[in-house]
Amino acid sequence: MSKSAAGPRPLPTSPFKPRREAPPKHFAVGDRVTHDGYGLGRVISVEGDGNTAVLVDFGSRQERISHPYTAMFKL
C-alpha cells in the first residue's frame, strides 16, 4: 500500500479545511455602517489610511472604533 506525498485529499465538507482570509475593511467619511454593539451610524472621521481607526457618529454618541473592525460592517 503506497501513500502519496501530498497526503489525503481534503473533503469539501471537512471542518479542517484551511481558512480563507477575509478582505480588509476600508471605510471612508460619510459611509453608513452598522455595529454589533452600537447600532447604525455614519463615519465622520478616518485616522491614517483607514486601517488605523474611524470615528463613527451613532446618533446619541460618537465612538472611536479601531482596527480590526470585526463588529462593524458597511451598509
KEDRENKOL-650694 format. One line per 2 residues: number of its first residue (from 1); for each residue x, y, z negated of N, C-alpha, C, CB. Coordinates in Angstrom, 2 decimals, always signed. Each point is the difference from the previous one (the first is absolute). Glycine has a CB too. Example, Ala and Ser with C-alpha at 12.3 -4.5 7.8 and 13.67 -1.06 7.14 Angstrom:
// KEDRENKOL-650694
1 = +13.19:-5.69:-7.80:-0.89:+1.19:+0.00:+0.90:+1.20:+0.00:-1.89:-1.17:-1.25  +1.54:+2.22:+1.97:+0.82:+1.19:-0.06:-0.77:+1.09:-0.73:+1.18:-0.63:+2.15
END
This chain:
// KEDRENKOL-650694
1 = +0.84:-1.17:+0.00:-0.84:+1.17:+0.00:+0.89:+1.23:+0.00:-1.85:-1.23:-1.21  +1.71:+2.08:+2.20:+0.84:+1.20:+0.08:-0.87:+1.24:-0.21:+1.62:-1.16:+1.57
3 = -1.04:+2.13:-2.25:-0.69:+1.26:-0.25:+0.67:+1.10:+0.81:-0.67:-0.75:-2.33  -0.09:+1.68:+2.78:+0.57:+1.11:+0.75:+0.68:+0.96:-0.97:-1.76:-0.23:+1.80
5 = +2.69:+0.99:-1.29:+0.75:+0.94:-0.84:-0.88:+1.15:-0.47:+2.10:-0.61:+1.23  -3.15:+0.90:-0.51:-0.86:+1.13:-0.34:-0.97:-0.33:-1.13:+0.19:+0.79:+2.34
7 = -0.39:-2.04:-2.63:-0.94:-0.37:-1.05:-1.40:-0.18:+0.55:+1.40:+1.21:-1.64  -2.34:-1.47:+0.77:-1.36:-0.21:+0.48:-0.62:+1.29:+0.51:-0.25:-1.88:-1.63
9 = -0.62:+1.72:+2.59:-0.69:+1.16:+0.58:-1.07:+0.48:-0.98:+0.44:-0.84:+2.36  -0.47:+2.15:-2.69:-1.05:+0.47:-0.92:-1.37:-0.01:+0.66:+1.70:+1.42:-1.16
11 = -2.69:-1.79:+0.40:-1.36:-0.01:+0.51:-0.57:+1.41:-0.03:-0.31:-2.36:-0.79  -0.61:+2.70:+1.71:-0.57:+1.35:+0.03:-0.75:+0.37:-1.27:-0.17:-0.23:+2.45
13 = -0.34:-0.74:-3.17:-0.76:+0.29:-1.21:+0.83:-0.16:-1.27:-2.04:-0.73:+1.20  +3.34:+0.56:-1.06:+0.86:-0.23:-1.16:+0.09:+1.24:-0.88:+1.30:-1.64:+1.34
15 = -1.43:+1.51:-2.67:+0.15:+1.15:-0.89:+1.46:+0.39:-0.17:-2.07:-0.70:-1.18  +2.99:-0.07:+1.75:+1.43:+0.27:-0.15:+0.60:+0.68:+1.22:+0.13:-1.96:-1.50
17 = -0.97:+2.50:+2.37:+0.50:+0.71:+1.17:+0.71:+1.26:-0.46:-1.87:-0.92:+1.44  +2.89:+1.34:-0.71:+0.67:+1.25:-0.38:-0.96:+1.18:+0.16:+2.23:-0.95:+0.68
19 = -2.14:+1.90:-1.59:-0.88:+1.18:+0.05:+0.49:+0.96:+1.06:-0.55:-0.25:-2.42  -0.41:+0.91:+3.05:+0.33:+1.06:+0.94:+0.00:+1.31:-0.75:-1.01:-1.27:+1.95
21 = +1.97:+2.10:-1.66:+0.08:+1.31:-0.63:-1.10:+0.91:+0.56:+2.49:-0.27:-0.34  -3.15:+1.01:-0.55:-1.02:+0.94:+0.43:+0.69:+1.24:+0.57:-1.64:-0.85:-1.74
23 = +1.08:+1.46:+2.77:+0.62:+1.20:+0.55:-0.02:+1.11:-1.05:-0.69:-0.65:+2.34  +1.71:+1.51:-2.37:+0.02:+1.07:-0.99:-1.15:+0.98:+0.23:+2.49:-0.24:-0.18
25 = -3.00:+0.77:-0.92:-1.11:+0.95:+0.09:+0.56:+1.41:+0.07:-1.52:-1.56:-1.28  +0.99:+2.37:+2.20:+0.39:+1.39:+0.16:-1.25:+0.85:-0.11:+1.99:-0.61:+1.46
27 = -1.90:+1.67:-2.24:-1.12:+0.91:-0.18:+0.42:+1.40:+0.40:-0.93:-1.43:-1.86  -0.01:+2.20:+2.40:+0.24:+1.39:+0.39:-1.00:+0.88:-0.73:+0.88:-0.70:+2.27
29 = -0.54:+2.00:-2.34:-0.90:+0.96:-0.65:-1.33:+0.00:+0.75:+1.96:+1.44:-0.77  -3.04:-1.55:+0.01:-1.34:-0.01:+0.58:-0.59:-1.38:+0.17:+0.62:+2.06:+1.14
31 = +0.17:-3.10:-1.31:-0.52:-1.36:+0.14:-1.00:-0.31:-1.11:+2.15:-0.71:+1.08  -3.26:+0.08:-0.69:-0.98:-0.49:-0.99:+0.48:-1.36:-0.46:-1.95:+1.28:+1.06
33 = +1.94:-1.51:-2.38:+0.50:-1.25:-0.56:-0.97:-0.52:-1.05:+2.36:+0.71:+0.44  -2.20:-1.98:-0.76:-0.71:-0.60:-1.12:+1.04:-0.68:-0.88:-2.13:-0.33:+1.37
35 = +1.93:+0.46:-2.68:+0.91:-0.59:-0.98:-0.81:-0.92:-0.89:+1.55:+2.02:+0.06  -0.98:-3.18:-0.39:-0.72:-0.99:-0.82:-0.37:+0.55:-1.37:+1.21:-1.80:+1.21
37 = -0.43:+2.70:-1.77:-0.28:+0.52:-1.34:-0.68:+1.35:-0.03:+1.93:-1.27:-0.73  -1.67:+2.13:+1.75:-0.50:+1.37:-0.02:-1.15:+0.27:+0.96:+2.26:+0.66:-0.66
39 = -2.46:-1.51:+1.65:-1.09:+0.19:+0.95:+0.42:+0.72:+1.26:-1.54:+0.04:-1.91  +0.61:+0.75:+2.48:+0.24:+0.70:+1.26:+0.75:+1.29:-0.23:-2.07:-1.01:+0.94
41 = +2.96:+1.35:-0.01:+0.76:+1.23:-0.13:+0.57:+0.45:+1.33:+0.53:-0.61:-2.33  +0.19:+1.75:+2.27:+0.65:+0.56:+1.19:+1.42:+0.37:-0.38:-2.20:+0.88:+0.93
43 = +3.15:-1.25:-0.05:+1.41:+0.31:-0.22:+0.20:+1.49:+0.16:+0.72:-2.29:+0.82  -0.13:+2.95:-1.83:+0.24:+1.44:+0.07:+1.48:+0.36:+0.07:-2.10:+0.32:-1.26
45 = +2.99:-1.29:+0.96:+1.43:+0.26:+0.08:+0.74:-1.31:+0.19:-0.25:+2.05:-1.45  +1.34:-1.99:+2.22:+0.83:-1.17:+0.25:+1.43:+0.34:-0.41:-1.50:-0.80:+1.91
47 = +2.12:-0.04:-2.74:+1.38:+0.23:-0.43:+0.95:-0.80:+0.88:-0.77:+0.42:-2.36  +1.88:+0.20:+2.71:+0.99:-0.68:+0.82:-0.53:-0.29:+1.39:+0.97:-1.01:-2.06
49 = -0.67:-0.16:+2.57:-0.45:-0.38:+1.34:-1.30:-0.80:-0.04:+2.38:-0.02:+0.74  -3.07:+0.05:-1.86:-1.26:-0.73:-0.14:+0.17:-1.33:-0.70:-0.78:+1.10:+2.03
51 = +2.02:-1.51:-2.26:+0.25:-1.26:-0.69:+0.35:+0.20:-1.46:+0.75:-0.96:+2.15  -0.73:+2.19:-2.64:+0.33:+0.27:-1.39:-1.25:+0.05:-0.86:+2.02:+1.27:+0.75
53 = -2.88:-0.31:-0.49:-1.24:+0.15:-0.77:-0.95:+0.93:+0.75:+1.24:-0.38:-2.18  -2.52:+0.31:+1.82:-1.00:+0.90:+0.54:-0.84:+0.54:-1.15:-0.06:-1.25:+2.21
55 = -0.43:+2.46:-2.05:-0.91:+0.61:-0.96:-1.39:-0.06:+0.60:+1.81:+1.54:-0.95  -2.74:-2.15:+0.22:-1.35:-0.23:+0.53:-1.01:+0.70:-0.89:+0.70:-2.23:+0.98
57 = -1.65:+2.93:-0.34:-1.10:+0.65:-0.71:-1.18:-0.96:+0.00:+0.80:+2.34:+0.67  -1.18:-2.81:-1.85:-1.12:-0.93:-0.14:-1.28:+0.71:-0.46:+1.63:-1.81:-0.53
59 = -1.69:+3.13:+0.69:-1.19:+0.75:-0.39:+0.13:+0.53:-1.41:-1.37:-1.40:+1.53  +1.27:+0.53:-2.53:+0.07:+0.43:-1.39:+1.43:+0.08:-0.51:-2.24:-1.02:-0.36
61 = +3.18:+0.46:+1.10:+1.40:+0.02:-0.44:+0.93:-0.16:+1.19:-0.67:-0.95:-2.22  +1.92:+1.38:+2.03:+1.04:-0.21:+1.00:+1.01:-0.96:-0.58:-0.34:+2.32:+0.99
63 = +0.74:-3.29:-0.20:+0.94:-1.02:-0.46:+1.16:-0.13:+0.98:-1.87:-1.23:-1.14  +3.07:+1.07:+0.57:+1.19:-0.28:+0.81:+0.14:-1.52:+0.07:+1.16:+2.19:-0.69
65 = -1.25:-2.73:+1.89:+0.10:-1.44:+0.22:+1.36:-0.26:+0.65:-2.54:-0.28:+0.24  +3.36:-0.56:-0.89:+1.33:-0.26:+0.53:+0.03:-1.30:+0.80:+0.99:+1.24:-1.92
67 = +0.02:-1.34:+2.74:+0.21:-1.19:+0.85:+0.38:-1.19:-0.86:+0.72:+1.46:+1.92  -1.15:-2.66:-1.72:-0.84:-0.49:+1.09:-1.47:+0.26:-0.30:+1.71:-1.76:+0.53
69 = -2.46:+2.03:+0.49:-1.41:+0.35:-0.15:-0.86:-1.25:+0.07:+0.43:+2.25:+1.01  -0.28:-3.15:-1.98:-0.70:-1.28:+0.06:-1.50:+0.14:-0.24:+2.09:-1.09:-0.77
71 = -2.51:+2.09:+0.00:-1.42:+0.13:-0.34:-0.69:+1.07:+0.84:+0.53:-0.75:-2.32  +0.17:+1.36:+3.28:-0.57:+1.10:+0.78:-0.03:-0.36:+1.48:+0.82:+1.67:-1.70
73 = -1.94:-1.34:+2.35:-0.19:-0.34:+1.40:-0.55:+1.21:+0.75:-0.39:-2.42:-0.60  +0.84:+2.59:+1.85:-0.49:+1.08:+0.85:-1.35:-0.39:+0.57:+2.35:+0.70:+0.56
75 = -3.28:+0.26:-0.50:-1.33:-0.25:+0.57:-0.03:+0.41:+1.46:-1.05:+0.35:-2.24
END
